[in-house]
């Protein structure tokens, strides 16, 4: 009887630890989002990274990290996080749009062209940005390609 009592206590302790870890996991993203909305980018970055540790497929955390790196003008880290978003969800139009802007800034004509074609296939809420992207892209077109 004592074995069952001890086993029951251990199970309850184990389950409470698991549930508290799960509750904390969901709050990492929410805390990061709250701090991001207050423009506390360094603090929010920590919470998004913690969320990714517990949920490596959190495309939205990668997207927020990319937005943080955009604010810090760190194109390399921004591009890395956007590529992670697109690996998880190739149809994420926000990530495709942001990556197009990076490629335009880098004057990468061929990659921009490829991404714009992809954007035209996946756009839903950002479709009004097509004209803006095309204008920026047209400035990239090499003279011999016109």
C-alpha positions in Angstrom: 0.0 0.0 0.0 2.9 2.4 0.8 4.3 1.7 -2.7 1.0 2.9 -4.3 0.9 5.9 -2.1 4.5 6.9 -3.1 3.9 6.1 -6.7 0.7 8.3 -6.7 2.7 11.2 -5.1 5.4 10.9 -7.7 2.9 10.8 -10.5 1.1 13.9 -9.2 4.5 15.7 -8.9 5.5 14.7 -12.4 2.2 15.8 -13.9 2.3 19.1 -12.1 5.8 19.8 -13.4 4.7 18.9 -17.0 1.6 21.1 -16.8 3.5 24.1 -15.4 6.2 23.7 -18.2 3.4 23.7 -20.8 1.7 26.7 -19.3 5.1 28.5 -19.2 5.8 27.5 -22.8 2.6 29.1 -24.1 3.3 32.3 -22.2 6.7 32.8 -23.8 5.2 33.8 -27.1 2.5 36.0 -25.5 5.1 37.8 -23.3 7.3 38.3 -26.4 4.4 39.7 -28.4 3.4 42.0 -25.6 7.0 43.4 -25.2 7.3 43.7 -29.0 4.1 45.8 -29.1 5.7 48.1 -26.6 8.8 48.3 -28.8 11.0 46.5 -26.2 12.8 44.6 -28.9 15.7 43.1 -26.8 13.4 41.8 -24.1 10.9 40.4 -26.6 13.7 38.7 -28.5 14.5 36.6 -25.5 10.9 35.4 -25.1 10.6 34.5 -28.8 13.9 32.5 -28.6 12.6 30.7 -25.6 9.3 29.9 -27.4 11.4 28.4 -30.3 13.3 26.3 -27.8 10.1 24.7 -26.6 8.4 24.8 -30.0 10.9 24.7 -32.9 8.1 24.9 -35.4 6.8 28.2 -34.2 6.8 30.1 -37.5 5.3 33.2 -35.9 8.2 33.4 -33.3 10.7 33.3 -36.2 8.7 36.0 -38.0 8.8 38.2 -35.0 12.5 37.7 -34.6 12.9 38.7 -38.2 10.9 41.9 -37.5 13.1 42.6 -34.5 16.3 42.2 -36.6 14.7 44.5 -39.2 14.4 47.2 -36.5 18.1 46.6 -35.6 19.1 46.8 -39.3 20.6 43.3 -39.1 19.8 42.0 -42.6 21.6 38.7 -42.2 19.8 37.6 -39.1 16.5 38.9 -40.5 17.0 36.8 -43.7 17.9 33.7 -41.6 14.7 34.0 -39.6 12.6 34.6 -42.7 14.1 31.6 -44.4 13.1 29.6 -41.2 9.6 30.8 -41.5 9.4 29.8 -45.2 10.8 26.4 -44.4 8.0 25.9 -41.9 5.3 27.5 -44.1 6.3 28.3 -47.7 3.0 30.2 -48.1 3.6 32.8 -45.4 3.1 35.9 -47.4 4.5 38.2 -44.7 7.8 36.4 -44.8 7.9 36.3 -48.6 7.2 40.1 -48.7 9.9 40.9 -46.2 12.4 38.7 -48.0 11.6 40.4 -51.3 12.4 43.7 -49.7 15.7 42.4 -48.5 16.6 40.9 -51.9 15.8 44.3 -53.5 18.0 46.1 -51.0 20.8 43.6 -51.8 20.2 44.2 -55.6 19.7 40.4 -56.1 17.7 40.5 -59.3 17.2 36.8 -59.9 16.2 35.9 -56.4 13.8 38.9 -56.2 12.2 37.8 -59.5 11.7 34.3 -58.1 10.3 35.6 -54.9 7.9 38.0 -56.6 6.5 35.1 -58.7 6.0 33.1 -55.5 4.4 36.1 -53.8 1.9 36.4 -56.6 0.9 32.8 -56.0 0.5 33.1 -52.2 -0.7 36.6 -51.6 -4.1 37.1 -49.9 -3.9 40.1 -47.6 -0.8 41.7 -49.0 -1.9 41.7 -52.6 -2.2 45.5 -52.6 1.6 45.5 -52.2 2.2 44.0 -55.7 2.4 47.4 -57.4 4.9 48.7 -54.9 7.1 45.6 -55.3 6.9 45.7 -59.0 8.0 49.4 -59.0 11.0 48.6 -56.8 11.8 45.5 -58.8 11.7 47.4 -62.1 14.5 49.6 -60.8 16.6 46.4 -60.4 16.2 45.1 -63.9 19.5 45.2 -65.7 19.7 47.3 -68.8 20.4 44.3 -71.1 17.2 42.5 -69.7 14.8 45.4 -70.5 
